[in-house]
Amino acid sequence: MTSFNETAIISYVESRIKEYCKEMEATNPGDLDHDIILGKIEAYNEFLEQFGYDRVACALK
């Protein structure tokens, strides 16, 4: 059973990943900004995995 706080934190992390995915769409692969955003997404996904949750992937367009 998860607590409200855990659920809220996981929801926040998943929302941030989705926001970063949208930001990343506006950048070109190989640009510094693109790589920074990609690193943030990876860090959040590692956080999710650490607590037993599934990774959130960016939708390819």
C-alpha positions, 0 to 999 in steps of 0.5 A: 500500500502506498501513502498519499505522499508517495503517490503525490511524489510519483505523480509529480515526477511523472508530470515533470517527465512529460513536461520535459518531453514536450520541451525536448521536442522543441530542441534538436538532438545533439544540442546542449539543451536537448542533452540536458533535458534528456539527462533530467528525464533519465534521472527522474526515470531512475528515481521511479525505477528505484521505488519500483515504478515503471519508466515514463517514455517520451512519445516519438513524433 
